[in-house]
Amino acid sequence: MAVKVFQRSFNGGEVSPSMFARIDDGKYQTGLAKCTNFLIEPQGPITMRPGFAYVNKTKQQDKPPKLIPFTFSTDQTMVLEFGDKYIRFHTQGQTLLDDDGDPYEVLTPYSIDDVFDIHYVQSADVLTLVHPQYAPRELRRYGATDWRLVEINFSSILSAPTNVKVVKHGSGGGTYKREYCVTALLKDGSQESARSDSVILDCEPYGDGAYNDISWDAVEGAGMYRVYRNEGGLWAYIGQTDTLSIRDENIDPDASITPPIYDEVFTQAGGITAVEVLTQGEGYIGRRGIDSHEDLGYRENGNGGYNAYYFPLPCGVGVNHPENMTVKVVDTEGEGRGAVARASYTASGNTWYISSITILNPGQGYVKPRVEFWAHFSNGSHTVDVLSNYVWCFVEPDSAGISLVVTDTTGSGASLLPVVSDGKITAVNVVTAGTGYTDPTITVQSTYGSGATFKATVSESGDFPGAVTYFEQRRWFGGTLTRPNNVWATKSGTESDMSFSLPSQDDDRIAVRVAAREANRIQHMVPLAQLMLLTSSAEWRVSPLNSDAITPSSMSVRPQSYIGANNVQPLVVSSIMLYAQERGGHLRECGYSYEAGGYVSNDICLRAPHLFDKKNIVDLAYSKAPWPIVFSINNDGQLIALTYVPEQQVGAFSEIQTTNGRFRSCCVVSESDEDILYCVVERIISDVKHYYIERMTERQYSDLYKNNFLDSSGTYAGEPKTEITGLTWLEGMEVSIVADGSVEKRQVVTNGKIVLEVAASVVHVGIPYQAEAQTLPVAVALQDGSYGSGHQKNVRSMSFRVVNSSGIQAGPDFNDLTEYPARSTESAGSPPNPITDEIDLPISGRWNRSGQVCIRQAYPLPMKIVSVTTTVEIS
């Protein structure tokens, strides 16, 4: 029996094999078993994802930097490269240069190990940056090459008035004491200084014609001044002036207006700010065992592709089959011993690959270890012992296994890290200062070594927030290390005024502690219709109680769910928050539910858990145009695209893979009519690891020759020429070439150039990749009620409805594909015209249980598939 199965859409995205039986699920009919290097349009088609154009190398090539977007307006955007104590700037696919032609840089205090934990919020030309280990800062743009990073001043920018004097006039009416102070204000009244020193005098204010004249010296920047009088211990307002004096004719004071009080809001007393090593001791060697191995990465497999480590064989050996395998740990520069490793391997055709390595025993004493793989191959006539590509391992640092313990009767919270060299503790780094210490004692916990002694310095220390946002005309901060559940907000209508009044006023700064069951640090503050606080174990809602606005007296914090977020900054899509779950590696959405009467958190990865399980999300970005897509990067370097339109219940996943590379950070900024994805990509170029800044090319294009489906690519546009130069970042790589819309023969970049056979005016050169899709198992209603389960199936042919497509291939598996002929009536020497039509493609039939079909785009050409109709024989 032959039936036709029509798939009208693909906006169910890639679904997990555990969902293959869920034909009752609405997304099954629009899902795919595999969707790699395709983007899914909200309307349903899948389209070949654009390539990534090379922008520049990162400044430092040892660790990947973090990308942060800067958006002043839709036409003024910048990508900020945060590396080890520097920021570089990129826009429109180019790097911002200084007057000398070098990349423009701003120095920062942030180490490379901390940049991924920086949280930020932007207001106009000011980007606020927070991290628990650093004082809050603002990155301010004053010009194209004038960016300044400054610490935030949470006190007034105005000094208190000085030289306050009071002269009394008149007599009679009894003797009273009068005490006055003065504050300075900006002309617009937006900031007020702390109060001046007070002046007391004896006077007779109730006598005939009695009054007091108060005067003071001018304050730089001040436009007005306020005078207060002490009434029963409360400073009450008596007048305001733009001059340098005021007359108190026994004015009735207003106790509802009082001078602001400033304190060091992010400072704690009794912190350990420094540790002196009195004696270094000896014998502190830590464990020095094997901690981890080098990422398997991507290496040429000898067949034009890239896989994990493989076994190279001499010519003539024949069938590649290992009789046995030996895994050996060797220390190339030391006398390490005791480490045991195990390798897992798999076959692909006649070639065997190392797929993973497990360290069973770390051993000790290693300096520079590596794991070697030996295998004995035989096919009956040939035998050979082969050493595969080895894997370098990493030893734990000298300080591993050595900890410093602080004991004190009053203090807590300090965290110290020893620096060990040649078995001696040479220095101590203060990770967290803690609070409340008076007489701390520091001792060493270590299996080896003895004799080190220390002296701690106790003083006021910084206790800095790790979360920041804007909400209801206030800038909010939260989540310090010693006060993890505390929240602060600036004075209403101000950016950095942290003053408060006695008695409290509605516009005062807010400083509260969230009464939570667990002391997990507030990691995120997200402004939705109400302010959301996220910790690693719960989600909280901040709302006013019996009021329309949040004030110090009306603020209410209520738990909404108990899931928890990791430290990756959440996204806001429409009125919904997307965040990475603390445990499990999944993405969650949180939005208001009228039925629940609050905010509800949902797992949006349930249909595709195989893309997220056992991984952690390390970066998120959101592109609004031309299609709403959420991009996430996990700790394995995978880039996952989620086409997300919650109001239409569209949530479709696809995986973006790049040849011999992995993704490390991403951000999205608006450029022209599109939102553009920028990524830090780790690439293996001629067996050397590099970190590149790359930019996803536009998804919309007007002419075929302008599209770019190559990675780490460069583009030449100008007068026709045959020699394309300046490709230094691809030196030694075999690259694909598209010249004036025509795919040319691949070449190896030599001396930074390639040579075309025919001159071309628009040439794209870059690393090729393939887009692959696989349909779900066929499920059709049969009379036996099986929906095809338990039946053999054979797909005889397929019909595709395509738009602007060229080069489609399909078949029963990826090793047996049939290509639809791209060329029809075009003249020789010109590129084939892309097809917009319904095309029929007979394929090589094969009986199997699933009836699935594989689709591939192997060329750097556009392809959009709107629907698929398969003709399936069922037995």
KELOVEX-492710 format. One line per 10 residues: number of its first residue (from 1); for each residue x, y, z of C-alpha. Coordinates in steps of 0.2 Angstrom, whole numbers, plus 5000, padded with zeros to 4 digits. Layout:
% KELOVEX-492710
NUM> X Y Z; ...
% end
This chain:
% KELOVEX-492710
1> 5000 5000 5000; 5007 5017 4995; 5001 5033 5004; 5006 5051 5003; 5011 5060 5018; 5011 5079 5018; 5021 5090 5030; 5015 5107 5029; 5027 5116 5041; 5043 5114 5051
11> 5040 5126 5065; 5039 5111 5078; 5058 5111 5076; 5070 5097 5081; 5062 5086 5093; 5070 5072 5104; 5069 5054 5100; 5060 5051 5116; 5045 5061 5107; 5045 5050 5092
21> 5029 5041 5098; 5020 5056 5103; 5009 5058 5087; 4995 5065 5099; 5006 5080 5102; 5002 5095 5091; 5020 5098 5086; 5023 5081 5080; 5016 5085 5063; 5027 5100 5061
31> 5043 5093 5069; 5059 5086 5063; 5071 5072 5070; 5086 5083 5065; 5088 5101 5060; 5106 5107 5059; 5111 5123 5051; 5094 5128 5046; 5084 5142 5054; 5066 5140 5056
41> 5054 5154 5050; 5039 5158 5061; 5028 5154 5047; 5035 5136 5045; 5048 5135 5032; 5066 5130 5036; 5080 5140 5027; 5099 5138 5026; 5106 5148 5040; 5118 5162 5035
51> 5136 5161 5036; 5148 5170 5049; 5159 5184 5042; 5176 5186 5050; 5178 5203 5059; 5194 5202 5069; 5204 5191 5081; 5201 5194 5099; 5215 5203 5107; 5220 5188 5118
61> 5221 5171 5111; 5222 5161 5127; 5204 5163 5133; 5188 5168 5125; 5181 5185 5129; 5163 5190 5133; 5152 5200 5121; 5140 5213 5127; 5129 5224 5116; 5128 5243 5117
71> 5113 5250 5109; 5110 5269 5110; 5097 5268 5096; 5092 5256 5082; 5105 5265 5071; 5119 5267 5084; 5125 5251 5091; 5141 5243 5096; 5148 5226 5101; 5159 5227 5116
81> 5173 5213 5118; 5177 5211 5136; 5193 5202 5139; 5206 5202 5152; 5206 5220 5158; 5201 5228 5142; 5187 5232 5131; 5187 5233 5112; 5173 5239 5101; 5165 5232 5085
91> 5151 5238 5074; 5145 5235 5056; 5157 5220 5054; 5172 5231 5058; 5183 5235 5073; 5184 5253 5080; 5201 5260 5078; 5210 5274 5086; 5219 5289 5078; 5235 5278 5076
101> 5225 5264 5066; 5226 5252 5081; 5210 5244 5089; 5203 5257 5101; 5203 5250 5119; 5197 5255 5136; 5206 5248 5151; 5196 5239 5165; 5199 5230 5181; 5190 5214 5176
111> 5200 5198 5174; 5196 5186 5160; 5189 5174 5173; 5176 5186 5179; 5170 5194 5163; 5156 5181 5160; 5149 5185 5177; 5147 5204 5173; 5129 5209 5173; 5124 5225 5164
121> 5110 5237 5160; 5110 5252 5148; 5102 5269 5149; 5106 5281 5134; 5125 5283 5133; 5128 5274 5150; 5131 5256 5152; 5130 5250 5171; 5142 5236 5175; 5141 5225 5191
131> 5151 5211 5198; 5151 5204 5216; 5170 5206 5216; 5171 5224 5209; 5164 5241 5213; 5149 5245 5202; 5155 5255 5187; 5148 5265 5172; 5155 5264 5154; 5151 5281 5147
141> 5152 5286 5129; 5157 5304 5125; 5162 5301 5107; 5166 5288 5094; 5183 5285 5102; 5180 5293 5119; 5173 5280 5131; 5177 5281 5150; 5174 5268 5163; 5171 5276 5180
151> 5166 5270 5197; 5148 5275 5202; 5147 5288 5216; 5132 5285 5226; 5134 5301 5237; 5130 5318 5231; 5141 5326 5218; 5140 5343 5228; 5150 5347 5243; 5141 5352 5259
161> 5142 5371 5262; 5155 5378 5274; 5158 5393 5285; 5140 5393 5291; 5137 5409 5302; 5122 5415 5311; 5119 5433 5317; 5105 5437 5329; 5094 5453 5329; 5082 5460 5342
171> 5079 5456 5360; 5066 5451 5372; 5054 5437 5372; 5065 5425 5382; 5081 5416 5378; 5081 5400 5367; 5094 5390 5358; 5093 5389 5339; 5103 5376 5329; 5105 5378 5310
181> 5113 5368 5295; 5113 5371 5276; 5113 5360 5261; 5117 5364 5243; 5106 5359 5228; 5108 5358 5209; 5099 5371 5200; 5086 5359 5194; 5084 5351 5212; 5089 5334 5206
191> 5103 5332 5219; 5106 5339 5237; 5122 5338 5247; 5124 5331 5264; 5121 5344 5278; 5134 5356 5283; 5141 5357 5301; 5128 5365 5312; 5129 5381 5321; 5121 5384 5338
201> 5117 5401 5346; 5107 5408 5360; 5094 5420 5354; 5077 5428 5358; 5066 5424 5343; 5050 5429 5350; 5055 5447 5354; 5048 5462 5344; 5058 5463 5328; 5069 5448 5332
211> 5076 5437 5318; 5092 5427 5314; 5102 5430 5298; 5111 5413 5292; 5125 5415 5279; 5137 5402 5271; 5150 5401 5257; 5146 5396 5239; 5147 5378 5234; 5154 5375 5216
221> 5140 5368 5205; 5126 5373 5217; 5111 5383 5210; 5101 5383 5226; 5103 5381 5245; 5091 5374 5259; 5092 5379 5277; 5086 5368 5291; 5083 5371 5309; 5084 5358 5323
231> 5067 5355 5331; 5068 5342 5345; 5082 5332 5337; 5074 5333 5319; 5081 5344 5306; 5066 5353 5299; 5065 5364 5283; 5063 5383 5285; 5068 5390 5268; 5076 5389 5251
241> 5086 5402 5241; 5098 5405 5227; 5108 5417 5237; 5121 5414 5250; 5110 5420 5265; 5092 5418 5272; 5083 5427 5286; 5074 5416 5300; 5060 5427 5306; 5054 5413 5318
251> 5048 5403 5302; 5037 5388 5306; 5048 5374 5301; 5042 5359 5289; 5047 5343 5297; 5041 5333 5282; 5057 5340 5272; 5073 5335 5280; 5091 5335 5274; 5097 5319 5265
261> 5108 5306 5274; 5122 5297 5264; 5131 5282 5269; 5143 5269 5261; 5129 5258 5255; 5141 5245 5248; 5154 5244 5262; 5155 5232 5276; 5164 5235 5292; 5176 5222 5299
271> 5181 5214 5282; 5198 5205 5279; 5205 5217 5266; 5223 5210 5265; 5233 5195 5271; 5252 5196 5274; 5262 5180 5273; 5274 5180 5289; 5282 5163 5285; 5280 5154 5269
281> 5282 5136 5275; 5287 5122 5264; 5280 5106 5256; 5264 5113 5250; 5262 5103 5234; 5243 5101 5233; 5237 5085 5223; 5245 5089 5206; 5235 5076 5198; 5227 5076 5181
291> 5212 5087 5182; 5205 5086 5165; 5210 5083 5147; 5210 5095 5132; 5194 5096 5123; 5193 5083 5109; 5190 5097 5098; 5190 5095 5079; 5204 5088 5068; 5204 5083 5050
301> 5199 5065 5048; 5208 5063 5032; 5192 5062 5022; 5189 5080 5020; 5179 5082 5036; 5182 5085 5054; 5180 5073 5068; 5187 5068 5085; 5204 5060 5086; 5206 5046 5074
311> 5219 5032 5070; 5229 5037 5055; 5235 5021 5045; 5249 5019 5033; 5244 5016 5015; 5241 4998 5011; 5235 4992 5028; 5217 4989 5021; 5202 4987 5032; 5204 4998 5048
321> 5199 4987 5063; 5207 4988 5080; 5211 4971 5089; 5215 4979 5105; 5218 4997 5112; 5230 5003 5125; 5228 5020 5134; 5243 5026 5142; 5246 5042 5153; 5264 5049 5150
331> 5272 5064 5159; 5283 5073 5146; 5292 5084 5158; 5290 5077 5175; 5289 5061 5186; 5270 5060 5188; 5263 5043 5192; 5247 5034 5196; 5235 5042 5183; 5223 5030 5175
341> 5212 5035 5159; 5199 5026 5149; 5195 5030 5131; 5178 5027 5122; 5179 5025 5103; 5167 5022 5089; 5167 5017 5071; 5162 5027 5056; 5163 5017 5041; 5180 5009 5041
351> 5188 5022 5052; 5189 5022 5071; 5188 5038 5081; 5191 5042 5099; 5175 5049 5106; 5178 5053 5124; 5191 5051 5138; 5187 5048 5156; 5200 5051 5170; 5198 5037 5182
361> 5213 5041 5194; 5221 5058 5194; 5238 5052 5201; 5250 5064 5208; 5266 5074 5204; 5262 5077 5185; 5270 5092 5176; 5265 5090 5158; 5255 5074 5155; 5247 5068 5140
371> 5236 5053 5135; 5242 5042 5121; 5231 5029 5112; 5239 5013 5105; 5230 5001 5094; 5234 4985 5085; 5226 4984 5068; 5224 4968 5057; 5215 4963 5042; 5222 4946 5040
381> 5236 4950 5028; 5242 4967 5036; 5246 4970 5055; 5252 4987 5062; 5253 4995 5079; 5248 5013 5078; 5249 5028 5090; 5235 5040 5087; 5235 5059 5089; 5237 5061 5108
391> 5228 5072 5120; 5236 5084 5132; 5230 5084 5150; 5229 5098 5163; 5236 5096 5181; 5228 5104 5195; 5237 5120 5201; 5249 5120 5215; 5236 5127 5227; 5223 5113 5223
401> 5220 5103 5239; 5226 5118 5250; 5214 5129 5259; 5215 5143 5271; 5202 5143 5286; 5198 5159 5295; 5192 5158 5313; 5185 5172 5323; 5173 5174 5337; 5163 5188 5328
411> 5166 5188 5309; 5161 5177 5295; 5160 5176 5276; 5179 5178 5271; 5186 5167 5257; 5205 5166 5254; 5215 5158 5241; 5233 5154 5243; 5246 5156 5230; 5259 5142 5230
421> 5276 5142 5221; 5289 5128 5224; 5280 5121 5238; 5279 5138 5248; 5264 5149 5251; 5270 5165 5244; 5254 5176 5244; 5236 5176 5248; 5222 5183 5237; 5206 5189 5246
431> 5192 5182 5236; 5178 5188 5248; 5182 5200 5263; 5167 5194 5274; 5161 5205 5288; 5162 5208 5307; 5180 5202 5310; 5189 5208 5325; 5204 5196 5328; 5204 5183 5314
441> 5216 5168 5314; 5221 5160 5298; 5226 5141 5297; 5231 5130 5283; 5222 5114 5279; 5233 5103 5267; 5238 5085 5266; 5256 5090 5263; 5267 5104 5269; 5268 5115 5285
451> 5275 5130 5293; 5265 5144 5285; 5259 5158 5296; 5249 5174 5291; 5243 5191 5298; 5226 5198 5292; 5222 5216 5290; 5204 5220 5295; 5195 5236 5289; 5180 5242 5280
461> 5179 5232 5264; 5168 5233 5248; 5153 5222 5247; 5147 5224 5229; 5131 5220 5220; 5130 5207 5206; 5113 5212 5199; 5107 5228 5192; 5092 5235 5182; 5080 5250 5180
471> 5062 5250 5186; 5050 5264 5191; 5062 5278 5189; 5075 5270 5200; 5091 5261 5197; 5091 5244 5207; 5105 5234 5214; 5106 5217 5223; 5115 5201 5228; 5131 5205 5236
481> 5142 5191 5243; 5139 5195 5262; 5121 5201 5260; 5115 5189 5246; 5096 5193 5249; 5097 5212 5250; 5090 5224 5237; 5094 5243 5235; 5086 5256 5224; 5091 5274 5221
491> 5081 5289 5226; 5066 5290 5215; 5070 5299 5198; 5089 5298 5201; 5103 5287 5194; 5114 5286 5209; 5107 5295 5224; 5107 5283 5238; 5102 5295 5251; 5088 5293 5264
501> 5078 5304 5276; 5073 5303 5294; 5058 5302 5295; 5057 5291 5279; 5050 5299 5263; 5042 5290 5249; 5055 5295 5237; 5070 5289 5248; 5082 5276 5243; 5075 5258 5246
511> 5086 5246 5256; 5078 5229 5261; 5082 5211 5264; 5072 5198 5256; 5066 5186 5269; 5070 5170 5259; 5071 5152 5266; 5088 5150 5258; 5103 5162 5257; 5105 5161 5239
521> 5112 5177 5231; 5100 5187 5220; 5108 5185 5203; 5096 5194 5191; 5083 5208 5192; 5072 5209 5177; 5059 5223 5174; 5043 5216 5167; 5026 5223 5172; 5033 5220 5190
531> 5051 5218 5195; 5057 5200 5195; 5071 5194 5206; 5080 5178 5202; 5091 5167 5213; 5098 5150 5210; 5083 5142 5219; 5068 5154 5217; 5059 5167 5207; 5052 5182 5217
541> 5040 5197 5212; 5043 5214 5219; 5026 5224 5219; 5019 5239 5229; 5007 5235 5243; 4992 5246 5245; 5000 5259 5233; 5003 5262 5215; 5021 5264 5216; 5035 5255 5225
551> 5041 5265 5240; 5052 5261 5256; 5036 5258 5265; 5025 5249 5252; 5038 5237 5244; 5032 5219 5245; 5042 5204 5239; 5033 5188 5236; 5039 5171 5229; 5032 5165 5212
561> 5041 5148 5209; 5055 5138 5216; 5065 5133 5201; 5081 5145 5200; 5092 5153 5187; 5110 5151 5183; 5121 5166 5181; 5118 5170 5163; 5108 5186 5161; 5090 5183 5156
571> 5081 5190 5141; 5065 5199 5139; 5054 5194 5124; 5038 5204 5123; 5031 5203 5140; 5040 5186 5144; 5056 5183 5153; 5068 5169 5146; 5081 5162 5158; 5093 5148 5160
581> 5089 5135 5173; 5101 5133 5187; 5102 5114 5186; 5097 5104 5171; 5103 5116 5157; 5086 5120 5151; 5078 5136 5145; 5063 5142 5154; 5050 5156 5151; 5042 5166 5165
591> 5026 5177 5162; 5011 5183 5171; 4996 5171 5171; 4979 5178 5175; 4973 5161 5181; 4987 5158 5193; 4986 5176 5199; 5005 5178 5197; 5020 5173 5187; 5022 5155 5181
601> 5039 5147 5175; 5038 5134 5161; 5051 5123 5153; 5052 5126 5135; 5064 5112 5131; 5053 5098 5135; 5051 5093 5116; 5070 5094 5113; 5079 5089 5129; 5093 5081 5120
611> 5100 5098 5115; 5101 5104 5133; 5103 5089 5145; 5119 5087 5154; 5125 5104 5147; 5125 5122 5155; 5120 5137 5145; 5134 5150 5146; 5126 5164 5135; 5110 5170 5128
621> 5105 5183 5114; 5089 5188 5106; 5086 5194 5088; 5069 5202 5084; 5071 5205 5065; 5068 5198 5053; 5063 5183 5063; 5062 5182 5082; 5076 5170 5087; 5083 5166 5104
631> 5102 5160 5102; 5109 5151 5117; 5127 5144 5119; 5131 5129 5130; 5147 5124 5139; 5151 5112 5124; 5152 5126 5112; 5135 5122 5104; 5124 5136 5097; 5106 5133 5098
641> 5093 5143 5089; 5075 5145 5095; 5062 5153 5084; 5051 5160 5097; 5034 5168 5095; 5025 5164 5112; 5008 5173 5107; 5007 5161 5092; 5013 5146 5102; 5029 5144 5091
651> 5044 5138 5099; 5056 5128 5087; 5074 5123 5090; 5088 5120 5077; 5106 5118 5080; 5119 5128 5072; 5136 5119 5069; 5152 5126 5061; 5166 5116 5054; 5181 5114 5065
661> 5175 5127 5077; 5164 5130 5092; 5155 5145 5099; 5160 5154 5116; 5150 5170 5117; 5136 5179 5108; 5126 5195 5107; 5114 5204 5095; 5114 5222 5090; 5103 5231 5077
671> 5112 5235 5061; 5102 5242 5046; 5085 5233 5045; 5091 5217 5054; 5096 5212 5071; 5114 5204 5068; 5121 5190 5079; 5140 5192 5084; 5149 5177 5091; 5166 5173 5098
681> 5171 5157 5089; 5185 5146 5094; 5192 5139 5078; 5206 5126 5074; 5216 5134 5059; 5230 5123 5053; 5230 5114 5070; 5231 5130 5080; 5217 5136 5091; 5211 5154 5088
691> 5197 5165 5095; 5188 5175 5081; 5175 5188 5082; 5162 5184 5068; 5146 5191 5062; 5131 5182 5055; 5128 5189 5038; 5111 5196 5034; 5096 5184 5032; 5088 5195 5019
701> 5096 5199 5002; 5091 5206 4986; 5103 5198 4974; 5109 5180 4973; 5127 5184 4972; 5126 5194 4988; 5121 5180 4999; 5135 5172 5010; 5134 5154 5017; 5152 5152 5022
711> 5159 5153 5040; 5174 5164 5045; 5172 5172 5028; 5179 5187 5019; 5171 5196 5005; 5179 5205 4990; 5168 5217 4981; 5175 5228 4967; 5182 5228 4950; 5183 5210 4943
721> 5199 5201 4948; 5206 5184 4949; 5218 5185 4964; 5209 5188 4981; 5221 5193 4995; 5221 5197 5013; 5214 5180 5019; 5228 5178 5033; 5216 5172 5046; 5212 5157 5035
731> 5230 5153 5031; 5232 5134 5027; 5214 5130 5027; 5204 5123 5013; 5190 5135 5009; 5175 5136 4998; 5173 5150 4985; 5157 5158 4978; 5161 5170 4964; 5147 5181 4957
741> 5135 5168 4963; 5144 5153 4956; 5152 5139 4967; 5170 5137 4962; 5182 5123 4966; 5189 5123 4984; 5207 5129 4987; 5219 5130 5001; 5223 5148 5007; 5242 5150 5004
751> 5251 5166 5009; 5234 5174 5013; 5227 5172 4995; 5218 5162 4982; 5217 5163 4963; 5202 5161 4953; 5201 5154 4935; 5189 5168 4930; 5189 5185 4936; 5174 5190 4947
761> 5168 5206 4955; 5159 5199 4971; 5169 5184 4979; 5165 5176 4996; 5179 5165 5003; 5177 5155 5019; 5175 5138 5028; 5161 5127 5021; 5147 5119 5031; 5132 5108 5028
771> 5113 5110 5032; 5105 5094 5036; 5087 5089 5041; 5078 5073 5044; 5060 5070 5045; 5051 5061 5059; 5046 5043 5058; 5030 5041 5047; 5014 5040 5057; 4998 5037 5046
781> 4981 5031 5052; 4979 5013 5047; 4965 5001 5049; 4974 4991 5062; 4976 5006 5073; 4995 5005 5073; 4998 5022 5064; 5012 5013 5055; 5021 5006 5070; 5027 4989 5067
791> 5026 4990 5048; 5040 4991 5036; 5041 5007 5025; 5049 5013 5009; 5049 5031 5003; 5049 5030 4984; 5049 5049 4980; 5048 5066 4988; 5040 5082 4982; 5047 5099 4989
801> 5040 5116 4988; 5055 5127 4988; 5058 5146 4987; 5074 5153 4980; 5083 5137 4982; 5097 5128 4973; 5107 5112 4977; 5094 5101 4987; 5099 5083 4991; 5088 5070 4998
811> 5088 5051 5002; 5084 5037 5015; 5100 5042 5024; 5114 5054 5023; 5126 5042 5015; 5114 5039 5000; 5107 5055 4994; 5100 5060 4977; 5103 5078 4971; 5090 5088 4961
821> 5098 5095 4945; 5101 5114 4948; 5104 5119 4930; 5090 5119 4917; 5091 5132 4903; 5104 5144 4910; 5119 5147 4898; 5136 5139 4902; 5147 5150 4913; 5133 5158 4923
831> 5127 5152 4940; 5110 5142 4940; 5095 5152 4944; 5087 5148 4961; 5071 5138 4960; 5054 5144 4967; 5042 5130 4963; 5037 5112 4968; 5049 5100 4963; 5049 5081 4962
841> 5064 5070 4967; 5064 5052 4965; 5076 5044 4978; 5084 5027 4981; 5071 5017 4991; 5075 5007 5006; 5064 4997 5017; 5065 5001 5035; 5055 5003 5051; 5054 5022 5051
851> 5051 5029 5034; 5062 5044 5038; 5070 5055 5024; 5086 5065 5025; 5089 5082 5017; 5105 5091 5014; 5111 5107 5007; 5130 5104 5004; 5134 5119 4994; 5135 5137 5000
861> 5119 5142 4991; 5102 5147 4997; 5088 5134 5001; 5071 5137 5009; 5059 5122 5010; 5041 5126 5013; 5033 5109 5013; 5037 5091 5010; 5026 5077 5002; 5033 5059 5003
871> 5026 5044 4994; 5028 5030 5006; 5025 5011 5003; 5019 5002 5019; 5019 4983 5021
% end
